[in-house]
C-alpha cells in the first residue's frame, strides 16, 4: 500500500490495477462469509432468529444487502479472478 501511494505521487498508476483486483476478491469472500454466517445463526435460532430483540435479525438486515451493494459478489470475484488469469 505504501509503495502504491509513493508511485501515485509520481503519476505512476501501475499498482492500482493490482490493488483493485485484490480488494475486489477480499470484499467478495468476506461479504459472502459474513452473510452466510449470520444467516446460519438466524436459522439455527429458529423463529427467535427473526425477533428484533434477538439482535440477529438486525444484523441480518444490515449485512444482507452488502452482497449486491457496490457490485454483485459474483462480479467482484470475477474481476479478481480475471487478474489472476492474466
N, C-alpha and C positions, 0 to 999 in steps of 0.2 A: 504494500500500500504506500509506504513512504517513497519507494523507488518510483512508483507511478506518479505521485504528487510532484516529485522533482522533474520528471520528464514532461509533465503537463506545463510546468512553469517555463520550460524551454520550447513550448509549442510542439512537443512530440507526443502524439496520442496513441502510439502503438500498443501500449499496455491496457488501454481502455477496453479493447475487444476481449482480452483475457479476463479482465475483472467483470465485465458484463456477463460472460458465459459462466464464470464461477458463481457469481451472485444469483444468476437465474437457476442454476442447479441446486444451490443451497436452499433458496426460497422454496422451490418445488418440493424437495424432500422434507424440509422442516414443516411446512404447512400441512402436507399430507400426513405426517406423523402426529402432529398436534390434533388435527381434525379426527383422525381415526381413534386416537387415544381418548379424547373427550367423548366421542360417540359410543365407544365401547363402555366407558364408565357410565354414561347415561343409560345405556341398555342394561347394564349389569344391575342397576338400581331399580329396574322395572318402572312402574308408574311413578315412583318417587323421584326418578330422574327428570321428570317433566315439571316437577314443582319448582317454582321460582325460589322458594325458601331453601331448597337444597343447594343452590349456588351452581349446580351443574348446568341447568337449563340456560342460565345467563351466560356462562362460559361457552356453551354450545352455540348460542345465537351470536356471540361475539366473534367466534372463530370460524363458523361455518362459511360465511361469505368470502373469507380470505383466499379460498382456493380458486375463486374467479376474479377477485379484485386485482388490479394491476397485471392482468394477464392470466389466462387459464393455466392451471398447473401443467397440463399436457404440453402446451405451447412453450412454457418456461423450460420444461425438461427437454423438449426438442431443440431449443436454442442451445442449451448446454451440450447436448449430445452432438449437435452439428459441429460444434467447435472441436470436440474430441475426435471426430472422424476426419477432420481436415488434415 
